[in-house]
Amino acid sequence: MKDRAVLSLMKQKADTRLGRLIALTGARQTGKTTLVQAGFPEYDFVSLEDPIVRPDYTALSAAQWYQRYPRVILDEIQKAPSIVESIKAVYDRYTDARTILLGSSQILLMEQIQESLAGRVTIMELYPLTIPEMMTDSWHDPVVESRLVRYLVSGDPGILVSGIPQQSDRYARAVDCLDHYLDFGGMPVVSDVTLSREDRYGWLQDYLRTYLQRDLRDLVNLRDLVPYVRMLRALGGLAGGLLNISELARLAGVTHKTINRFVTYLEISYQVVQLQPWFRNRNKRLSKAAKIHFLDPGIQRALLNRRSRPTGSEFEGAIIAEIFKQVKNSRLQVDCYHLHTFDGRGVDLLIETEGGYVPIVIRSIDRISNTDARHLRRLDEILDKPVLQALVLSNDPHIRDLCDGVMGIPAGWALGG
């Protein structure tokens, strides 16, 4: 098993007065049930998946819930929304009761939950494995925050450049994990070392079918999946570029409104992350189109039936998704954008902190040069806060000073080494 960064946060929160009710949500098969059962063995476990026994639980009063389950994990809570009122009553009456709710993203969309549990519930999210999580060997092997996260927390750029990657055993392991992540993504099942490559590809294909037939159908009450399959495949091929609603609508044979709704479905079911453009500056040359990246590169590659070396856009999307997950897991107070000007300048990821910006360009090449830093120079002319540290992340195993305050950092070194 792999340790998960959110587990320590959940344990800390559950011991506080404000952590008496926690909802853990995330995509299917990210390991929510396994995580809480391992992390909270003293809690009873109740699954609401089985429709035969579900009425027995929905009939319980708040007093009965507390009497039977003073500390309880409720799995698949979206299957029995009426139980939410009982959980609310338990929370209000019994200050020593503790409840953990598990469910897919629908739980956050249900009006009853939003209204009933507002101000009571702490919402946490479980993403596919990050590279630091992949590098753990058990629940008891702590997750070590990446150099990039530690830099964002401390503001000390020395964290990124101190040491020699080629002499670091941890960096070597991070590179192995990064290679696995680029091929198969971060879903916990495919990290099983006993699986063959074919087993992993097969599981990812099955996951896609399950997502389309269960999660997506549940979200939107679909009768016909064909347009959504077309849209998903079209988006898989166009991911990483500026979001072109007209082109997606043409490829999928649907309306613009349908595309916008579908992208929202993908976001709330944890399949994609939509990177908004930075355009606070009044400069009219800045693009206002978003970028879409799949949250898990294994899912995207399965969608496209790709098994060869990742393309440049796939590598970029995978690194951005990894940074997004790490930032979310660490609960950093930062915002993420992309920056694109109509004259061709582009920053793949722009991280905004309270004190300034960390612009990042991502290249899938094995050796970078000053040319790869050209879009990171003179950004102060566009941005409204100072550039703290400009970075080029790549497969180059060397740390390189690219001049003008730009540093080239190995992706494995920044994200896991």
Secondary structure, DSSP 4 states (H G I P E B T S, - for coil): ----HHHHHHHHHHTSGGGSEEEEEESTTSSHHHHHHHH-TTSEEEE---TTTHHHHHT--HHHHHHH-SEEEEESGGG-TTHHHHHHHHHHH-TT-EEEEEE-THHHH-HHHHHHSTTTPEEEEEPSPPHHHHT--STTSPPPPPHHHHHHHH--THHHHSS-GGG-HHHHHHHHHHHHHHHH-S-GGGG-TTS-HHHHHHHHHHHHHHIIIIIIHHHHT-S--HHHHHHHHHHHHHTTSB--HHHHHHHHT--HHHHHHHHHHHHHTTSEEEEPBP--S--TTB----EEEES-HHHHHHHHT--SSPPHHHHHHHHHHHHHHHHHHTT---EEEEEEBTTS-EEEEEEE-SS-EEEEEE---SS--GGGGGGGTTGGGT-SS-B--EEEEES--S-EE-STTEEEEEHHHHHT-
